[in-house]
């Protein structure tokens, strides 16, 4: 019987896992993209998550990471030479002062029963503890992992390890064949296209508007570059309200054609919904959202979708329910204090 082979002696496990045919190694770069994307596809299919991540998406994402070096902070798992799981680790400092040490893991369904989840969790925590040891003391530190409600194995592993749910998010969807509510835009504001020299202004407005949201942190220049580089960046579909030269509120719509083709649907996304403080509570978000849904329908979409923090401090969930969205799926953020 073969046993676990660790191909990089710098990999530090607190206890040595023993799985027939399994090897652990560092991330090698683009040559790993096909295997990682296939693992993601298998996991999403098994867990009934209807999203699509391509190799191009993965490349864009990994090129613009902050507080994560893929060549040091990723672990790849193979079985008999085939990539079957991977782990990525990162950390962030939140605006409220906490430090979050996050682990993201996907394990192909065919190897979930052998106990890899516990091994990867242990490795993640030990690796993140070494990173945290270099950071100043005095601020609260938490391990964090986000899962879909359908990822039962992950939930069991996390709860057995002392993690507790900290936040719930809904994926919501709206049938665009249904009537739209009246939603006039606040007098004096206008919705107009965003030229390329104003992308930064929209980015900054988003950062300001979300300052009071759970998990907020200051975003980096690298993240800005990743934002404009990814295929969901479709400013021609945005609905941005302006008060002369000031961004008032946004709904940054996009259509994922690859995803729609894969799942044989016509869905558009109404995301990054925000209103800056001086203009809140006056129907701006509602107006932009209704305008967005109408345009998506004109473009041939039959449904729109968005994600929401169920405890959003500005009543976002109530707004979305009020314009016809309903819950499709729930995701949960688990945390454990150091």
GISULCOR-V172792 format. One record per run of one state. SS is the DSSP state (2 for helix, 1 for strand, 0 for the rest). FROM is the first residue (numbers start at 1). LEN is the number of residues. If there is no record, write none. Layout:
BEGIN
ss:from:len
SS:FROM:LEN
SS:FROM:LEN
END
This chain:
BEGIN
ss:from:len
0:1:4
1:5:2
0:7:15
1:22:5
0:27:3
2:30:17
0:47:8
2:55:9
0:64:6
2:70:4
1:74:6
0:80:2
1:82:12
0:94:5
1:99:9
0:108:1
2:109:6
0:115:1
2:116:17
0:133:8
1:141:8
0:149:3
2:152:9
0:161:3
1:164:12
0:176:14
1:190:2
0:192:4
2:196:14
0:210:11
2:221:9
0:230:5
2:235:3
0:238:1
1:239:5
0:244:2
1:246:10
0:256:1
2:257:7
0:264:3
1:267:9
0:276:1
2:277:3
0:280:4
2:284:15
0:299:4
1:303:7
0:310:6
2:316:7
0:323:3
1:326:12
0:338:1
END
